[in-house]
């Protein structure tokens, strides 16, 4: 259920998506970011900018040029502290005097097991962490942020990243990198925690949203269907891992090579991270065991 390669929004151009909601695509395409980061503008007069994106002068100018007569930026909201979402927040704040709001810095919301892995020296894979990110205001789970004629509710949805927030806006939800239409989300320890990811997806599944607007790619037009696919995809991957471990113990790298047989070599490191995320989840559930400290290179066996 991967989306066809038909999302070709113009870079730096403001596009209307829903009432009071516009999108600007940042100029940072990559295998991890697809066409680039989606920056969203909410409201009609005093605006909220969601995910300013990477530190790009061109994108900063595109955001400022999107302001219509009588409009200003009053809030800057950040879903999570990856380098493709948060770095431009500080520069945009300096230009507009708007405060930056997020769940917390890049360490906030990190589960205990992921904090231990980070302390052991394991670095995240994928988009890269914005270690300098520090919001002006921390947002609590469930907190409502109000502007001029608009409001959003922040939902703490860790999994892809510990400090990840989603934002409800009317009957749509801005889901950051938790739920996207073009690919399953990367869950790469110690940034990502699969146990949290599954819980966050199940939380969103309980909400009657009409549409999701993601951090990358096209809108998710069938949220419940997409969430069901994501959850089943992860459950299926878990079954593959358990089947592989039924014959012999293995590391994350060995399992990824066995399971992701059609994955391009350049994406195998991300696949290994995904497998490791499953192994950590299974270890926490006492389904698998190791004879050494938990690490990316540990050999796992079934209990």
N, C-alpha and C positions, 0 to 999 in steps of 0.2 A: 504493500500500500504506500509506496513512495510516490510523491507527486511527480508528474511529468515535468520535464525541463522547460517549462513555459512561463516562468516568472521572469519578466524582463522589464521591471520598472526602471524608468530613466534615473540615472544618478543625479542627485542634487535638485530634483524637481519636486515641488510640492503637489501631492495628489490627495483628493478627497476620498475618504473611505466610508465613513459613516457620518451622521449628523454630529458636528462638533469635533470630528476626528480627522486629522490629516497625517500623511506619512511622507518622510523624505529619506531616500536611500543614500547611505554613506558610501564613499568610494573605496571600500575595503573588501573586495571579493577574495575568496580563498576557499579551499576545500572544507574549512571549518565554518566559514561565515556565509557560504553560498554566494549570492550576488552582492552581499554587503549587509551592514547593520541597518535595521529599520529604526529610524527616529520618529517618534510620534508627537504631534501637537494637539493638545486638548483645549477646547473652549473657543469662545468667540471674541473676547476682548482681552481679559487678563488670562494668559495661556500657561498651561503646564507643558513642559517638554519632557518626554519620557525617553530615556536612554539617548543622551547626546551623541554617544558613539566614540570612535577613536579620536586621538588628538590630531585633527586634520584642519588646517586653515581653510581649505575649500569647503569642508562640511560646516564649519563655524559660520562662514559667510552665507552658505545656503540656508541655514536655520534663521539667521538674522534677516535675510532677504525675503523669507516667507512671511514676515510680519506685515500685515495690512495696516492701512492708516487707522490710528486709534488703538492698535493692539500693542501689548507689551508682554514680556515673559515674567510671570510672577512666581513660578515654582519650577524646579528642576528635579525630576524623579528618576531614580536609577534602580533598575531591576536587580543588578548584581555587578560585582566588581571584577569583571573580566576586561581585558584590554580593548576589546571591540565594543564595549558598552559604556564604560564610565569615565575614561580619561578626559574627554572634552568638557565634562561637567564643571570643572573648576574654572576653566577659561570662560565658558559661557556665563558662569556666575559672576565673574569679575566684570564682564561687559554689561550685564543686565541688572546686577545687584539682586538677582533672585537667589534664594537659598537652595542648597542641594539637600534633598531628602532621600534616605535609604534605610534599610534595616540596620546597617552598621558598617564598620570597616570590613576589609577582606577576611578577617578572622571570625567575624560575628556569625553565629548560627552553625559553626562547624561542630559536627558530632564528636564525641570523645574519642572514638576509634580513629577518626580522620585526623584529629589533632595529634594523636600519638604517632600516626604515620608521617605527618608533616614534621613533627619534632625529630623523627628518626632520619630525616633527610630526603624523604620522597617528595619530589616536586611534581606539580600538576602537569598534565599534558593538554594539548589543545590550544585554546585561544590565548592563554597566558593571564596571569593574575596582576591586577592593578594594585600593587602593594602600597602605593601612595594615596589610595582613595580613602577619604575620611569625610563623611557627610557633615553638613552644618546641623542637621536635625535627624535623629534616629526615629524611625517609624515602627510602632508596635504592630504585631499581628492583629488584624481586624480594625485598625485605626482608620478613621475617615478623614481624608484631606479635602478641604473645600476651597474653591476659588470663586471667581466672579461668574456665577451662572453654571458652575459645574462642580462635581464632586467625584472622588474615587475612593474605593475602599482597598486598603492594602492587605494582601493575603501572604503570609509567610509560606513560601512553597520551596523549601530546600530540596536538594536532590542533584540538580546540575551544579549547584554551587550553594554553599552554606548560608549566604546572606541573600539568597534569591527571593524576590517579591514578585507577585503578580498583582495586577490592579484591575478591579471591576470598574467599568464605566458604563452606566446604564445596563443594557442587556448584553454587553460584550465584555470580554476579559482580555487584557494585555498580558500575555503569558511569558514574555521574555524568551528564554531558551529552554523552558520546561517542556512546552508542547509546540511543535512546529509541523507544517504540512509537508515539507520537502525531505525530511529525514528524521529518524529517531534521535532523541537528544543524546549528546555525549555525556556519559557519567564516568568521570575520570578521577579516581582517588589521588590525592587527598582533597581536591576541590569538590568532587561529587561523591555522593553517598547513595547507593542504590536503595537501601532500606528507606531513606527519606524520599527518594524519587517516587517509589511506588506509593508511599503514603500521600504524597502531594498530588499525584495523578488521581488517586481515589478521592481526595478532597474535592478537586475540581469536578470530578464526575458527579458529585452530589449537587452541583450548582446548575441552574437552568439557563445557561448562556446560549445566546443565539449564534455567536461567532467568536472565535479567538483571533487576536492579532498578535503575531509572534515576533520575536526578535530578528528573525531572518525569514525570507520567503513570503509566499502569498498568505492571505488570511485562511484560517481553518474554518471551512464552511459547515462542517458537520462535527462539532466538538465531541459529542458523546461517542460517535463512531471512531473518531481518531483516538480518544482516550482508551477505548476498549482495545483498539489495535495495539497501542503502545504497551498496555498492561499484558496483553496476550503475547506480544513479541518478546517481552522480558521473561515471561513464564516459559515460553518455548526455548529461549536461550538457556535458561536454567536447566531445563530438561536435557538439552544437548550436553551441557557441562557434566551433569550427573551421570549421563550415559557414558561419557568418555572416561570419567573417573571410576566407573564400575569395573574397568579392566586393569587399570594401573594408576598410581598417583602421578601427578603432573603439576607443572608450574603454569602460570597464566599464559606465558609465551607459547609453551607447548600446546596448550589447549586451544589457543587462538589459531595456531597453524593448522590444527586438525579440523576446527569448526568453520573458520572463515576461508574456505578453499577457493572462493571466487573473488576475494577481496584484492584489489590492486596492492602491490607491495608498499606503496607510499602510505596507505591507510592502515596497514597492519599494526603499527604502534598504537593507534587509537583503538583497534580491535582488542589488542592485549589489555589495554586499560579497562575496556568494557568487561572483559572476562574477569579481570582482577576485582572489579566492583562487585560482580556476582559472587566471586569466591569470598570476599569479605562479608557480604550479606549472608551467605551460607554458613560461614564460620560463626557469625553472631547468632545464628539459629541452631548451632550445634549439629549441623548436618555434615560438615566436613571438619577435618582436624589437621594440624601441622605439628611437626616435632621440633620446631624452632620458633623464634619470635616472628610475629606477623610482619611480612614484607612482600614487596613486589616479586621477589625471586624465590619465595618460599614454595615448597612442594606440598600440595594438598592431597589428602586421601579421604575417602568416605569413612564416616564413623561406623 
